[in-house]
Amino acid sequence: MTKAQEIYRKQLLAIIHTHPFYKHAKISEAWGEFLSAWGVDSSAKLSVKELINLIAVMDGKEHPKPKDSLFATRSQIYAVHCLWQKVAKDTSERALMFFIRKVTKNLYLKVEHLKKKEASKVLIVLKKMENA
């Protein structure tokens, strides 16, 4: 994070901690429950985008946008299935899951359970197989 980004983040935190909503929530001991919508217990753990969203929610302009999902996106899952159909001799779901286990070192029951980073690794390997 650059110096300017750090300053901006601290300014956002200052806005939050001087906001009337924050003061009221702190007095009524509801601040922790309010932050649970973002999956944290302290606003200091939020990213800049999340802090901006938090301020907008406190102003009543937006709804909470929780952190991005850790699981693979639909497009990643679709790409894994498509590439697997192109490169595999055995195109069964079971064979795909054993292939994913070899690449990620984790056994999953469904492709949908893959994490984003693991799906990226699987896609890279499948693309290399396709080009070989």
Contacts in CASP RR format, 6 or more apart in sequence:
PFRMAT RR
TARGET T0000
AUTHOR 0000-0000-0000
METHOD contacts of the structure
MODEL  1
MTKAQEIYRKQLLAIIHTHPFYKHAKISEAWGEFLSAWGVDSSAKLSVKE
LINLIAVMDGKEHPKPKDSLFATRSQIYAVHCLWQKVAKDTSERALMFFI
RKVTKNLYLKVEHLKKKEASKVLIVLKKMENA
1 9 0 8 1.000
5 48 0 8 1.000
8 48 0 8 1.000
9 48 0 8 1.000
9 51 0 8 1.000
12 48 0 8 1.000
12 51 0 8 1.000
12 52 0 8 1.000
12 55 0 8 1.000
13 43 0 8 1.000
13 44 0 8 1.000
13 51 0 8 1.000
15 55 0 8 1.000
16 22 0 8 1.000
16 43 0 8 1.000
16 51 0 8 1.000
16 54 0 8 1.000
16 55 0 8 1.000
16 58 0 8 1.000
17 43 0 8 1.000
19 55 0 8 1.000
19 58 0 8 1.000
21 58 0 8 1.000
21 59 0 8 1.000
22 31 0 8 1.000
22 58 0 8 1.000
25 31 0 8 1.000
25 32 0 8 1.000
25 34 0 8 1.000
32 41 0 8 1.000
35 41 0 8 1.000
35 42 0 8 1.000
35 43 0 8 1.000
37 57 0 8 1.000
37 64 0 8 1.000
37 66 0 8 1.000
38 46 0 8 1.000
38 50 0 8 1.000
38 54 0 8 1.000
38 64 0 8 1.000
38 66 0 8 1.000
38 67 0 8 1.000
39 66 0 8 1.000
39 67 0 8 1.000
40 46 0 8 1.000
43 51 0 8 1.000
43 54 0 8 1.000
46 54 0 8 1.000
50 65 0 8 1.000
50 67 0 8 1.000
53 62 0 8 1.000
53 64 0 8 1.000
53 65 0 8 1.000
54 64 0 8 1.000
56 62 0 8 1.000
57 63 0 8 1.000
57 64 0 8 1.000
69 116 0 8 1.000
70 115 0 8 1.000
70 116 0 8 1.000
71 112 0 8 1.000
71 113 0 8 1.000
71 114 0 8 1.000
71 115 0 8 1.000
71 116 0 8 1.000
72 80 0 8 1.000
72 111 0 8 1.000
72 112 0 8 1.000
72 114 0 8 1.000
72 115 0 8 1.000
72 116 0 8 1.000
72 118 0 8 1.000
72 119 0 8 1.000
73 116 0 8 1.000
73 119 0 8 1.000
76 114 0 8 1.000
76 116 0 8 1.000
76 119 0 8 1.000
76 120 0 8 1.000
76 123 0 8 1.000
77 111 0 8 1.000
77 112 0 8 1.000
77 114 0 8 1.000
77 119 0 8 1.000
79 123 0 8 1.000
80 96 0 8 1.000
80 100 0 8 1.000
80 111 0 8 1.000
80 114 0 8 1.000
80 119 0 8 1.000
80 122 0 8 1.000
80 123 0 8 1.000
80 126 0 8 1.000
81 96 0 8 1.000
81 111 0 8 1.000
83 123 0 8 1.000
83 126 0 8 1.000
83 127 0 8 1.000
83 129 0 8 1.000
83 130 0 8 1.000
84 91 0 8 1.000
84 96 0 8 1.000
84 99 0 8 1.000
84 126 0 8 1.000
85 91 0 8 1.000
86 130 0 8 1.000
87 126 0 8 1.000
87 129 0 8 1.000
87 130 0 8 1.000
88 95 0 8 1.000
88 96 0 8 1.000
88 99 0 8 1.000
93 111 0 8 1.000
96 111 0 8 1.000
97 107 0 8 1.000
97 108 0 8 1.000
97 109 0 8 1.000
97 110 0 8 1.000
97 111 0 8 1.000
99 122 0 8 1.000
100 106 0 8 1.000
100 108 0 8 1.000
100 111 0 8 1.000
100 114 0 8 1.000
100 118 0 8 1.000
100 122 0 8 1.000
101 107 0 8 1.000
101 108 0 8 1.000
103 118 0 8 1.000
103 121 0 8 1.000
103 122 0 8 1.000
103 125 0 8 1.000
104 114 0 8 1.000
104 118 0 8 1.000
104 121 0 8 1.000
104 122 0 8 1.000
106 118 0 8 1.000
108 114 0 8 1.000
114 122 0 8 1.000
END
